[in-house]
Structure formats: C-alpha cells, structure tokens
Amino acid sequence: MKPNILVIAGHDPSGGAGIHADIEAIQALGGFASTLITGLTVQNSQNVRSFRLTDIDLLEQQAEALLDDYRFQAVKIGMTGSVTIIDFIARLLDRLPGVPVVLDPVLAAEAGGSLARESLADAMLDQLAPRSEIMTPNLPEAQILTGQTDLDDCGQALVSRSGQAALITGTHDDTDQVTNHLFTRAGTQQWQWERLPHSYHGSGCTLASAIACLRGHGESLANAVADGQAHVDRFLRNAFRPGQGQHVPDRR
C-alpha cells in the first residue's frame, strides 16, 4: 500500500526546496504526499528574499478537511515560520497518536536567508520535539536550538529535550567527507558520505521527507535513517543546476 505522508512546510517557487522537494522525494520512494503549506517564500537557488506566512484560520480549515478524509502513515515538518504556526502543528499532532513524525527544524535556507519571523528554538523544543520521533538539523541549526557548540553536547541536549532521536548532519563542515550522527538514548551511530563538489538546494528537506516516507512504509527508525541517507546521496550525485546558484537534487 502506498503510504500517505502529511507534509507541513513552506513553498519554494524555485522548485528546489520546501514542498516541491518533499513531494518529489516522497513520490520517488513510493509514497503519496498531502500538504499543508505554512508560507509562501520569495526565493531562488541563490537566496531567500522574503516570505509571507499562511493565515492560521486557513491552515486549520485545510487540516480539518484532510483529517475528515485521510489517514496518515507519517508526518514530515519543515518550515514553520512562527510560534503561532508551531502551536497549530502541536495541536494537530495530538490528533495523530502513534503516527511517526520527522521534524526538520528549518530556521534558514541553505542558500541563505531567514525563514522565521522570531526565535523559534524554544517553541520547537517545547512543543514539536517531544511530539516528534526524530529531528534532522544540520549542526548550525542544532547549535541554535540548544545553545551548545560541541556536536555531542548538541545531540545529547536534543535527545534530552525530546526523549527521542536527533540526526545531526555534517553538510556544513569543511571536511572531505560528510559525517552524519544519530543520537538516541541508547547511544550514537554515525555514517560517512563522500562530500560532493557542489552546494545543494533542498538537501535537508529531501532527507527528512525520505525518512518520513520510509517510516510510512513500515521501516524501523534505524533502517529509515540509514536508507534515507543512501537515497539522498543518490539524488545528490545526479543533481543539476537550473539557475545561477545551488544545484538541485534529482529526486527520481
């Protein structure tokens, strides 16, 4: 059966990140994406210029319509944009008990530019992290969320606040290989991937959506994390450059 994944994220008109990336990644892995779009951004493959958040009443009406009709096998959360929207998402997740949730704590675009109107770190940690099975921040995001600088301290702090798991990606390191670390209460696991030559638009969205889709297929969390990274590596190796900025993963 094709799993139905609820995606809560922002829209990127350039097609590289956000809802576009989520839908493509989920479809590539045999899932179906239903979407709640938290905001419209003005961005391209080079940077974010501005954004406008979706009216909360409209989001609530859309959510009601979906819940009246669909059952979901997993949830992926990306750009939230405001504490008000985080409050809405938390209430929505409480109506989906037992459904695995993947939280990509988007604070800024990979090409540059803020995607939040206020500091969202505390609201994410207080309301979304405890309701999520796994968080997938890069190291700079993990440092902002926790106030820590050391990788291990960041990981332990995220697990302590959420009680679940945190996959901290090493895409922003200046190393020959990308090392991703999975932190859980049971310990730490890491994967190393060849650092590819380009900068990529939407790789974080793609990874979180891949993990969510694989969880929707019934894979264990550990297997979904490992397999999701392998799929993203394949997408990145086939990436292309549609504009003058970052490359976009070929999510097929």
C-alpha positions in Angstrom: 0.0 0.0 0.0 1.3 3.5 -0.8 1.8 5.4 2.4 0.2 8.7 2.8 2.6 11.3 4.3 1.4 14.6 5.7 3.9 17.3 4.9 3.8 20.6 6.8 6.2 23.0 5.2 6.8 26.2 3.1 6.6 26.7 -0.7 9.7 27.4 -2.7 8.9 28.9 -6.1 12.3 27.8 -7.4 11.3 24.2 -7.0 14.5 23.2 -5.2 13.4 23.1 -1.6 10.3 23.1 0.6 7.1 21.5 -0.5 8.5 20.7 -4.0 11.4 18.8 -2.6 9.1 17.0 -0.1 6.6 15.8 -2.7 9.4 14.7 -5.2 11.3 12.8 -2.5 8.1 11.1 -1.2 6.9 10.1 -4.7 10.4 8.8 -5.6 10.2 6.4 -2.6 6.7 5.2 -3.4 4.7 7.4 -1.1 1.9 10.0 -1.6 2.2 13.5 -0.1 -0.6 15.5 1.3 0.4 19.1 2.1 -0.2 22.0 4.5 1.8 24.9 3.2 2.8 27.2 6.1 4.1 30.1 4.0 5.0 31.4 0.5 8.6 32.4 0.0 10.3 34.7 -2.4 13.5 32.8 -3.2 15.6 31.2 -5.9 18.6 28.9 -5.9 20.8 31.8 -4.6 18.9 33.2 -1.6 15.7 33.9 0.2 14.4 37.4 -0.3 11.2 37.4 1.8 8.2 35.3 2.8 4.6 35.5 3.8 3.0 33.1 6.3 -0.3 31.4 5.6 -3.3 32.6 7.6 -3.8 30.3 10.6 -7.5 30.0 10.0 -6.9 28.7 6.5 -4.4 26.2 7.8 -6.8 24.9 10.4 -9.6 24.5 7.8 -7.3 22.7 5.5 -6.2 20.4 8.3 -9.8 19.6 9.2 -10.6 18.8 5.6 -7.7 16.3 5.4 -8.4 14.7 8.7 -12.0 14.2 7.7 -10.8 12.2 4.7 -7.3 10.7 5.1 -5.3 8.5 7.4 -1.6 9.2 7.6 1.3 6.8 8.0 3.9 9.5 8.8 4.3 13.3 9.1 7.1 15.5 8.0 7.5 19.0 9.3 9.7 21.7 7.6 9.4 25.5 7.7 7.1 26.6 10.5 7.8 30.4 10.4 6.1 31.5 13.6 5.2 30.4 17.2 1.5 30.6 16.2 2.0 28.0 13.5 4.0 25.8 15.8 1.1 25.9 18.3 -1.2 24.8 15.5 1.1 22.0 14.4 1.4 20.7 18.0 -2.4 20.6 18.4 -2.6 18.8 15.0 0.0 16.2 16.0 -2.0 15.4 19.2 -4.8 14.2 16.9 -2.4 11.7 15.2 -1.3 9.5 18.0 1.1 6.8 17.1 2.0 8.3 13.7 5.8 8.8 13.3 6.8 12.4 13.0 10.0 13.7 11.4 10.9 17.3 12.3 13.3 19.2 10.1 13.8 22.4 12.2 14.1 24.9 9.4 15.4 28.2 10.6 17.2 29.4 7.4 17.5 28.4 3.8 20.7 26.6 2.7 21.3 29.3 0.2 21.0 32.0 2.8 18.1 34.0 4.3 15.9 33.6 7.4 12.7 31.6 7.2 11.4 32.7 10.6 9.8 35.9 12.0 11.0 35.3 15.5 13.2 33.0 17.5 11.6 29.6 17.2 14.1 27.5 19.1 12.3 27.3 22.4 8.9 26.7 20.8 10.2 23.9 18.6 11.9 22.2 21.6 8.9 22.7 23.9 6.1 21.8 21.5 7.3 19.9 18.5 10.4 18.0 19.6 8.5 15.9 22.2 5.9 15.1 19.7 8.4 14.0 17.0 10.2 10.7 16.6 13.3 12.3 15.2 14.8 15.7 14.4 17.1 16.2 11.5 19.0 19.5 12.0 22.4 20.4 10.5 25.0 21.3 13.0 24.4 25.1 12.9 20.7 24.6 13.4 21.4 22.2 16.3 23.7 24.8 17.9 21.0 27.5 17.6 18.4 25.2 19.1 20.4 24.0 22.1 22.8 26.9 22.7 25.7 24.5 22.6 28.7 24.4 20.3 30.0 20.9 20.6 28.4 18.3 18.4 28.0 15.7 21.2 26.6 18.3 23.6 24.1 19.4 20.9 23.0 15.8 20.3 22.6 14.9 23.9 20.7 18.2 24.6 18.2 17.5 21.7 17.6 13.9 22.9 17.1 15.1 26.4 14.5 17.7 25.4 12.7 15.4 23.0 13.3 12.0 24.5 13.5 10.6 21.0 16.3 10.9 18.4 18.3 13.5 16.6 20.2 13.1 13.3 22.7 15.9 13.1 24.0 16.3 9.6 27.6 17.4 8.7 26.9 19.1 5.4 28.2 22.5 6.7 31.6 21.1 7.9 34.8 21.8 5.9 35.8 18.2 5.6 36.5 15.7 2.8 33.6 13.6 4.0 30.1 14.4 5.3 29.6 12.7 8.7 26.0 12.4 10.0 25.5 11.5 13.6 22.3 9.8 15.0 21.9 10.5 18.7 19.4 8.3 20.8 19.1 7.4 24.4 20.7 4.1 23.5 23.9 5.7 22.1 25.3 7.3 18.9 25.7 6.0 15.4 27.4 7.7 12.5 27.6 7.5 8.7 30.2 8.9 6.4 29.4 10.0 2.8 31.7 11.4 0.2 31.5 15.2 0.1 30.2 16.1 -3.4 31.6 19.1 -5.2 28.6 21.4 -5.2 26.3 23.2 -2.8 22.8 21.8 -2.9 19.3 23.4 -2.6 16.8 21.4 -0.6 19.0 18.5 0.6 17.7 18.8 4.2 14.1 18.8 3.1 14.8 15.8 0.9 16.4 13.8 3.7 13.6 14.4 6.2 11.0 13.5 3.7 12.8 10.4 2.7 13.0 9.2 6.3 9.3 10.0 6.8 8.3 8.1 3.7 10.3 5.1 4.7 8.8 5.1 8.2 5.4 5.3 6.4 6.4 2.1 4.6 6.9 0.5 7.9 10.7 0.5 8.1 12.2 0.8 11.6 13.6 4.2 12.5 17.2 3.0 12.3 16.7 1.5 8.8 14.7 4.5 7.6 17.6 6.8 8.7 20.2 4.7 7.0 18.2 4.1 3.8 17.1 7.7 3.7 20.6 8.9 3.6 21.5 6.5 0.9 18.7 7.7 -1.3 19.7 11.3 -0.7 23.3 10.5 -1.7 21.9 9.1 -5.0 19.7 12.1 -5.6 22.7 14.5 -5.0 25.0 12.6 -7.3 22.5 13.2 -10.1 21.9 16.9 -9.2 21.6 19.6 -11.8 21.9 23.4 -11.8 18.7 25.1 -13.1 19.8 28.6 -12.3 22.9 30.6 -11.2 23.0 29.3 -7.6 22.9 26.0 -5.9 22.4 22.6 -7.6 19.1 20.8 -7.0 18.9 17.1 -6.2 17.4 14.9 -8.9 14.8 13.2 -6.8 14.0 10.2 -9.0 
